[in-house]
């Protein structure tokens, strides 16, 4: 498979309005209540008319950019990093995937945090942190989390023998 050379990340398909960047955050909330703005994630809004015209894949990309703008310390990974690199995703209802070396895996609103203590190559472009192309192709964040769930992971053969011996007793 050829390596794709990138010059830039896929831009947000819609202008994002951050409540922290405005002088009147309550005005954004009022516009949201009137239906003029749509809240992408807490603290980040877009124009409702433009949002409604976006295809699901573009909405997902806008959410990725919203999370990156609101939480620049987070490292985007998996499908979220792929969307930034221009990959069109089939499953656009998924939460935004981020990687963290601290705490536990969790789902909070529109963000799914995966925990991994494995060394990862992190790229930074346009102020956005994301896992490197090599990391994404070799291990998914879900695999990394499952591997670190138990202190002494069982080998697949052991797990299989255990379940076989249980089924043979019936």
trRosetta pair geometry for C-beta under 8 A, 3 or more apart (Angstrom, degrees):
i j d omega theta_ij theta_ji phi_ij phi_ji
3 133 7.6 101 -150 126 92 152
4 85 7.6 107 94 170 136 117
4 133 7.7 -166 53 -130 90 150
6 9 7.5 44 168 -75 133 45
6 85 6.3 -85 -90 -144 149 88
6 86 7.7 -180 -116 3 113 122
8 11 7.6 -3 142 -48 120 86
8 125 7.5 174 -144 161 46 132
8 126 7.5 62 -155 -41 82 129
9 84 4.8 -30 -157 175 112 92
9 85 6.9 -64 -130 -84 70 43
9 125 5.5 150 -33 101 112 124
9 126 5.7 -109 24 23 124 134
9 128 6.5 7 -35 53 173 140
10 61 6.0 -70 114 -150 127 135
10 83 6.9 -97 53 152 139 60
10 84 5.8 -168 36 -164 91 33
10 85 6.9 8 -11 79 102 5
10 86 4.7 150 -59 -78 117 65
11 65 7.8 42 176 -93 44 147
12 15 7.3 108 105 -98 123 21
12 16 5.8 -58 169 -24 167 108
12 61 6.8 171 -127 132 48 92
12 62 5.4 78 -159 -117 91 65
12 65 3.8 -122 -85 74 107 175
12 66 7.8 102 -122 -45 131 66
13 54 6.0 120 107 -125 134 120
13 58 4.2 -38 36 -165 168 107
13 61 5.8 80 -9 85 107 123
13 62 5.7 -79 45 -61 88 98
14 46 5.0 42 129 -149 131 135
14 47 7.3 -139 -175 39 116 85
14 50 5.3 144 -134 131 117 123
14 51 6.5 72 -151 -84 171 63
14 54 6.3 -69 -43 -66 128 137
14 58 7.5 97 -22 155 100 107
14 62 5.1 4 37 -109 106 134
15 46 6.9 144 80 -132 56 83
15 47 7.4 43 61 -3 97 104
15 50 7.9 38 32 91 82 165
16 40 7.0 -59 -127 18 100 150
16 44 5.5 -19 -170 -166 110 106
16 45 7.5 130 -165 67 60 38
16 46 6.2 -49 -108 -79 52 89
16 62 7.1 162 -74 -166 102 89
16 65 6.2 -155 -38 118 143 111
16 66 5.6 -179 -129 -93 137 78
16 69 5.9 162 109 16 153 166
17 21 7.6 -140 -171 66 53 110
17 22 6.9 28 178 -49 95 128
17 28 6.5 -176 125 -119 123 125
17 37 6.9 -75 54 -136 138 132
17 44 7.1 142 72 -161 49 53
17 45 4.6 -33 68 69 104 88
17 46 6.7 162 13 -85 91 35
18 21 4.2 71 74 10 104 108
18 22 7.1 178 90 -14 56 88
18 43 6.2 14 -155 153 74 87
18 44 5.5 -22 -101 -102 67 74
18 45 8.0 172 -82 23 21 72
18 69 6.0 -134 -72 141 128 124
18 70 6.8 176 -125 -84 113 76
19 22 6.0 -63 -148 33 36 109
19 25 4.1 64 -172 -131 101 103
19 28 5.2 -132 -100 50 91 155
19 29 7.9 44 -113 -44 132 84
19 43 4.7 -107 29 -148 111 64
19 44 7.4 -108 -5 -64 82 34
19 45 7.2 79 -52 -6 85 105
20 25 7.6 28 -68 -87 31 124
20 43 6.3 21 -21 -170 94 117
20 70 7.9 133 7 -125 128 71
22 25 5.8 138 75 -73 105 57
22 27 7.2 -117 144 57 138 110
22 28 6.3 127 52 -39 158 121
24 27 3.8 39 126 0 115 122
24 28 7.3 149 107 -16 73 77
25 28 5.6 -47 -161 27 46 113
25 29 6.8 45 146 -17 70 100
26 29 5.4 -48 -152 35 43 114
26 30 6.4 47 148 -21 68 102
27 30 5.6 -51 -148 36 34 114
27 31 6.3 34 152 -18 65 105
28 31 5.7 -54 -147 38 32 110
28 32 6.3 37 150 -23 64 104
28 37 6.2 -52 -164 60 73 168
28 45 5.4 -176 -169 3 115 151
29 32 5.5 -51 -150 33 32 116
29 33 6.5 34 151 -19 64 103
30 33 5.6 -52 -150 35 33 112
30 34 6.4 26 153 -13 65 107
31 34 5.7 -57 -146 42 33 109
31 36 4.2 -74 -172 68 88 116
31 37 4.4 62 117 -1 107 112
31 45 7.5 96 88 166 115 159
32 35 7.8 49 178 -67 29 19
32 36 7.4 -84 -68 57 24 71
32 37 4.6 -57 -79 77 65 99
32 38 7.2 118 -130 -103 84 15
32 39 5.6 33 -133 -43 137 97
32 45 6.2 -113 -76 -117 107 133
35 48 5.8 -13 165 -29 65 174
36 47 7.2 -49 162 -141 68 67
36 48 5.9 -161 173 8 18 117
37 45 4.2 15 173 177 126 130
37 46 6.8 146 -158 71 77 28
37 47 6.4 -60 -108 -104 63 34
37 48 6.0 -157 -119 -35 8 89
38 45 6.5 148 73 -157 38 75
38 46 5.5 -24 60 63 92 83
38 47 7.5 19 14 111 89 16
38 48 4.7 119 -35 -97 96 73
38 51 4.6 -65 33 25 145 170
39 42 6.9 19 -179 -92 125 35
39 44 7.2 104 -160 77 64 53
39 45 5.5 -45 -98 -98 52 79
40 44 4.8 -51 56 105 107 102
40 45 6.6 173 1 -110 84 21
40 46 5.7 65 -45 -8 112 106
40 51 7.9 -154 -77 -116 91 130
40 62 6.1 -116 -127 131 142 103
40 63 5.6 -166 178 -100 106 67
40 66 4.3 -155 110 -79 135 167
40 110 8.0 -59 150 10 66 174
41 44 5.0 29 54 42 81 112
41 63 6.6 106 -40 -147 106 81
41 66 4.9 151 15 131 110 126
41 67 6.1 87 -15 -74 164 70
41 70 6.2 -114 90 2 127 158
41 109 6.6 95 -146 142 94 134
41 110 5.1 -111 -102 38 104 137
41 111 7.8 52 -132 -37 140 98
42 70 7.8 111 82 -150 67 157
42 109 6.9 -79 -5 -133 106 163
43 70 5.5 116 88 -122 124 124
44 66 4.0 152 117 -154 158 106
44 69 6.4 114 -104 77 134 121
44 70 5.5 -99 -39 -55 122 120
46 50 6.4 -106 159 79 104 108
46 51 4.9 119 101 -68 120 110
46 62 6.6 -1 -59 177 154 141
47 50 4.4 63 80 19 108 109
47 51 6.5 -176 88 -17 51 88
48 51 5.5 -56 -142 34 31 115
48 52 6.4 33 161 -23 65 104
49 52 6.1 -55 -154 29 27 111
49 53 7.2 20 152 -16 59 106
50 53 6.0 -61 -158 33 37 109
50 54 7.1 46 149 -35 66 99
51 54 5.9 -49 -161 12 37 116
51 59 7.2 72 -164 -110 80 100
51 62 7.8 -149 -120 97 85 169
54 58 4.2 -129 -168 92 103 119
54 59 4.9 133 112 -59 126 79
54 62 6.9 -17 -164 -14 170 137
55 58 4.9 89 55 9 76 105
55 59 7.2 -139 95 -8 38 87
56 59 5.5 -53 -147 33 35 114
56 60 6.5 37 155 -21 66 101
56 92 4.0 145 151 68 103 156
56 93 7.7 -37 -166 -51 125 69
57 60 5.7 -49 -151 32 34 113
57 61 6.6 34 150 -17 64 104
57 83 7.6 -171 -172 -130 81 107
57 88 5.1 -1 -152 -153 156 81
57 89 5.7 158 -124 48 93 72
57 92 5.5 -122 -83 -85 46 136
58 61 5.5 -49 -148 36 37 114
58 62 6.4 41 150 -21 65 102
59 62 5.6 -51 -150 34 34 113
59 63 6.6 36 150 -20 65 102
59 92 6.6 88 68 165 96 130
60 63 5.6 -53 -153 34 34 112
60 64 6.6 40 148 -23 65 101
60 83 5.8 -124 120 -120 106 155
60 89 6.0 -72 89 54 162 129
60 92 4.1 -122 -45 -150 130 92
60 94 7.6 42 -131 54 126 80
61 64 5.5 -47 -150 30 36 116
61 65 6.6 33 152 -14 64 103
61 83 4.9 -159 -94 167 77 116
61 84 7.5 146 -140 -78 87 45
62 65 5.7 -55 -151 40 33 110
62 66 6.2 39 149 -25 66 105
63 66 5.3 -50 -144 34 34 115
63 67 6.4 34 156 -18 66 101
63 96 5.7 -149 133 -60 104 115
63 110 6.1 -118 -167 166 124 141
64 67 6.1 -55 -152 35 29 107
64 68 6.4 25 151 -15 63 110
64 76 6.5 62 -161 -131 101 143
64 80 4.9 163 -117 -158 111 88
64 83 5.2 176 -30 88 159 130
64 84 6.0 -142 144 -60 144 88
64 96 5.6 159 -99 -124 59 114
65 68 5.5 -55 -144 41 33 112
65 69 6.1 33 156 -20 67 107
66 69 5.8 -55 -145 37 28 109
66 70 6.2 18 159 -11 65 112
67 70 6.0 -61 -140 44 28 104
67 71 5.8 -31 177 38 67 106
67 74 6.6 -60 154 69 101 147
67 76 7.4 121 96 -88 120 104
67 80 7.6 -39 59 -156 142 141
67 96 4.6 -177 -18 116 160 168
67 98 7.2 -139 154 -56 137 123
67 110 7.0 -137 -72 102 116 110
67 111 6.0 135 -129 -88 133 110
68 71 7.1 -77 -122 66 17 66
68 72 6.5 52 176 -103 60 57
68 74 7.2 -123 -105 68 52 102
68 76 6.4 -32 -79 -44 106 127
68 84 8.0 88 -48 -93 151 131
68 127 7.7 122 160 109 107 85
68 128 4.6 -2 -163 -121 140 105
68 129 7.9 177 -134 34 98 62
69 72 7.2 3 -143 -64 18 85
71 74 4.4 40 123 -7 114 117
71 98 7.8 -26 104 -102 135 161
71 111 7.8 22 29 -96 155 157
72 127 6.0 -45 -141 162 124 98
72 128 7.4 -106 -137 -101 77 47
72 129 7.4 103 175 0 61 100
73 129 7.6 0 -174 18 22 141
74 98 4.3 -38 -179 -145 115 143
74 99 8.0 130 -177 46 73 51
74 100 7.4 -49 -132 -70 76 96
74 111 7.6 -76 -141 -151 162 138
74 129 6.9 -178 98 63 39 113
75 98 6.0 120 67 -165 52 79
75 99 4.5 -48 86 58 112 94
75 100 7.3 163 33 -70 100 51
75 120 7.8 116 152 99 155 142
75 122 5.8 -75 -131 -127 129 121
75 129 4.5 -70 -107 125 67 114
75 130 6.4 146 -172 -106 68 24
75 131 6.4 81 158 -52 110 72
76 80 4.4 -120 -165 116 102 113
76 81 4.7 150 122 -71 95 75
76 84 6.3 93 107 -17 153 140
76 96 7.2 -62 -124 176 95 99
76 97 6.9 86 -163 85 63 69
76 98 5.9 -51 -98 -102 41 71
76 99 7.8 25 113 8 6 87
76 128 6.8 -5 7 171 127 102
76 129 6.7 148 12 94 75 61
76 130 4.2 -28 67 -105 95 89
76 131 7.3 -120 96 2 54 74
77 80 6.5 45 57 54 33 102
77 81 5.2 -6 -130 -18 21 124
77 97 5.1 -89 73 126 74 105
77 98 6.3 111 15 -141 91 21
77 99 4.3 70 -24 -33 140 110
77 114 6.6 -84 69 43 141 127
77 130 6.8 164 -75 -159 45 68
77 131 4.4 53 -114 -9 87 125
77 135 7.8 -71 -135 117 103 123
77 136 7.2 -178 -164 -91 73 92
77 141 4.9 98 119 -54 137 129
78 81 6.3 112 47 22 28 97
78 82 7.0 -54 143 -5 38 105
78 97 4.0 -23 52 98 119 162
78 114 7.6 98 -21 -5 128 146
78 131 7.7 56 -24 30 45 135
78 136 7.0 161 -96 -129 29 98
78 140 5.9 59 -106 -157 100 86
78 141 5.0 -78 -46 9 116 113
78 142 7.7 69 -96 -15 140 86
79 82 5.2 -54 -143 40 38 117
79 83 6.2 45 155 -27 68 99
79 87 7.8 -118 -150 91 64 125
79 89 5.4 71 -167 -112 115 141
79 91 7.1 -68 -128 72 166 99
79 94 6.1 62 66 78 149 148
79 97 6.0 101 44 8 76 130
80 83 5.8 -45 -149 28 31 112
80 84 6.9 34 149 -18 59 101
80 96 4.9 77 -101 -160 138 71
80 97 4.5 -167 0 45 115 79
80 98 7.1 -30 58 -61 158 59
80 130 7.7 -147 109 -125 87 109
81 84 5.6 -51 -156 32 37 115
81 85 6.6 27 149 -13 66 108
81 97 7.6 -71 -7 80 82 106
81 130 4.1 140 -121 -170 103 117
81 131 5.3 -80 -66 42 168 82
81 136 6.1 -143 89 -79 133 136
82 85 5.7 -64 -152 42 35 107
82 87 4.0 -39 164 45 96 139
82 89 6.9 109 98 -72 117 105
82 136 6.7 152 -65 -168 91 152
83 86 7.8 107 -177 -24 30 8
83 87 6.1 -84 -81 64 34 81
83 89 5.8 -43 -81 -20 99 122
84 128 6.7 -164 -141 128 148 148
84 130 5.9 -137 56 -75 153 162
85 133 7.5 109 -109 -91 160 97
89 92 5.6 133 94 -76 107 74
89 94 7.8 -89 156 29 145 120
91 94 5.1 57 131 -25 105 112
94 97 7.4 -9 142 -40 119 98
94 112 7.5 -57 171 2 88 137
95 107 6.2 166 -8 -142 167 98
95 109 7.8 128 -135 106 121 50
95 110 5.3 171 -140 -179 85 44
95 111 5.8 164 169 -109 117 7
95 112 4.1 122 83 -23 127 96
96 110 5.7 46 6 138 99 89
96 111 5.1 -33 67 -107 97 65
96 112 7.0 175 76 23 41 74
97 112 5.3 -25 -103 71 62 102
97 114 6.6 14 -167 -9 94 114
97 141 6.1 168 179 32 124 151
98 111 5.9 -4 7 -168 120 106
98 112 7.2 159 25 80 70 50
98 113 5.4 -29 74 -107 95 67
98 114 7.2 179 87 23 42 75
99 113 7.6 134 -110 -159 13 65
99 114 5.4 -31 -106 70 64 95
99 115 7.9 134 -160 -102 61 22
99 116 6.2 -33 -157 28 107 109
99 120 6.8 -12 144 35 159 171
99 131 6.3 74 -3 -57 148 113
99 141 5.8 -137 -89 -114 97 126
100 103 6.2 -2 118 45 132 107
100 113 5.2 -4 10 -170 123 113
100 114 7.3 151 26 75 71 44
100 115 5.8 -39 78 -101 81 68
101 115 7.0 99 -136 -156 19 74
101 116 6.8 -56 -101 77 64 53
101 117 5.9 91 -151 -104 89 56
102 115 7.4 -107 74 -129 20 108
103 106 7.3 -46 139 -6 123 121
103 113 7.4 7 90 127 125 143
103 115 6.3 -141 84 -94 66 129
104 115 6.0 -79 -149 -24 23 150
105 112 7.8 6 -173 178 90 80
105 113 6.1 -175 -145 96 47 74
105 114 5.7 4 -115 -124 101 41
105 115 5.1 -116 -57 5 70 97
105 145 5.3 53 -68 -146 138 139
106 112 7.7 -168 97 -150 41 49
106 113 5.1 11 52 48 77 109
107 111 7.4 168 -153 90 50 48
107 112 5.1 -16 -105 -105 81 75
107 113 7.6 -164 -78 19 33 71
108 111 5.5 -14 67 65 82 95
108 113 7.1 16 12 -8 102 110
114 141 3.6 108 80 165 172 120
114 142 6.8 -98 -117 -69 135 43
114 144 6.7 86 157 71 123 108
114 145 5.0 -109 -158 -53 92 124
115 145 5.8 90 54 -113 67 93
115 148 6.8 -112 107 85 93 139
116 120 6.8 77 98 -39 130 124
116 141 6.6 -120 -31 -143 128 73
116 144 3.8 -3 -105 146 127 133
116 145 6.4 -85 -68 -66 82 60
116 148 6.4 164 -123 -3 52 144
117 148 6.0 132 17 -116 98 148
118 139 7.3 -22 94 93 164 161
118 144 5.5 -108 16 -141 130 118
118 147 7.9 41 -45 81 124 135
118 148 7.8 -135 -28 -50 89 125
120 131 5.6 -62 177 -128 127 99
120 132 7.3 174 169 15 79 92
120 135 5.0 54 -152 -121 89 150
121 131 7.2 89 76 -167 61 64
121 132 3.8 -11 97 -2 106 141
121 134 6.1 35 42 59 137 112
121 135 5.5 -166 44 -38 82 115
122 129 5.7 -4 -180 -166 117 99
122 130 7.2 150 -158 77 71 26
122 131 6.4 -57 -107 -107 60 43
122 132 6.7 -118 -85 -35 11 86
123 129 7.4 153 82 -153 45 50
123 130 5.6 -25 64 68 92 78
123 131 7.4 41 17 136 87 13
123 132 5.1 114 -30 -92 104 70
123 133 7.9 32 -22 -15 144 72
124 127 7.3 1 -177 -124 97 13
124 128 6.9 165 -151 77 59 39
124 129 5.3 -22 -97 -96 84 66
124 130 7.8 148 -89 21 38 66
125 128 6.1 -26 69 56 64 88
125 130 7.7 -37 26 26 94 109
131 135 4.4 -105 172 85 110 134
131 136 5.6 132 103 -54 115 86
131 141 7.9 -163 -29 -63 156 101
132 135 4.7 99 56 5 79 102
132 136 7.2 -148 94 -4 43 86
133 136 5.9 -57 -150 36 32 109
133 137 6.4 24 158 -16 66 110
134 137 6.1 -62 -148 38 29 106
134 138 6.4 11 162 -8 65 115
135 138 6.3 -72 -146 42 26 99
135 139 6.6 -51 -174 51 65 88
136 140 7.6 39 -154 -101 57 57
139 143 5.2 -126 -164 79 83 126
139 144 5.5 84 151 -55 124 96
140 143 4.8 98 57 4 78 101
140 144 7.3 -146 95 -4 43 86
141 144 5.5 -54 -149 37 38 112
141 145 6.3 38 154 -21 69 104
142 145 5.8 -54 -148 35 32 110
142 146 6.4 29 156 -17 66 105
143 146 5.9 -55 -145 37 31 108
143 147 6.4 32 156 -21 64 108
144 147 5.8 -57 -151 34 30 113
144 148 6.7 9 158 -3 64 110
145 148 6.2 -72 -150 45 31 97
145 149 6.6 54 150 -54 67 91
146 149 5.5 -28 -151 -9 37 121
147 153 6.3 -49 -152 -54 56 159
149 153 7.6 87 59 -90 80 101
150 153 5.2 128 70 -83 105 62
150 154 7.7 5 82 -9 152 75
154 158 4.7 -121 -176 81 103 123
154 159 5.0 118 113 -55 131 93
155 158 4.8 93 59 4 81 103
155 159 7.3 -153 91 -4 42 86
156 159 5.6 -55 -149 38 37 113
156 160 6.2 38 153 -22 68 107
157 160 5.6 -56 -147 37 31 112
157 161 6.3 30 156 -18 67 104
158 161 5.9 -53 -145 36 31 108
158 162 6.4 33 155 -21 64 106
159 162 5.8 -55 -151 34 30 112
159 163 6.6 21 156 -11 64 106
160 163 6.1 -60 -150 40 30 104
160 164 6.2 30 153 -20 66 109
161 164 5.6 -56 -144 37 32 112
161 165 6.2 30 158 -20 67 105
162 165 6.1 -55 -147 35 28 107
162 166 6.6 27 154 -17 61 107
163 166 5.6 -53 -150 36 35 114
163 167 6.4 31 155 -17 67 107
164 167 5.8 -59 -148 39 32 107
164 168 6.3 30 155 -22 67 108
165 168 5.8 -53 -143 34 32 111
165 169 7.0 41 155 -28 60 101
166 169 6.1 -53 -160 21 33 114
167 170 6.2 -40 -168 8 44 115
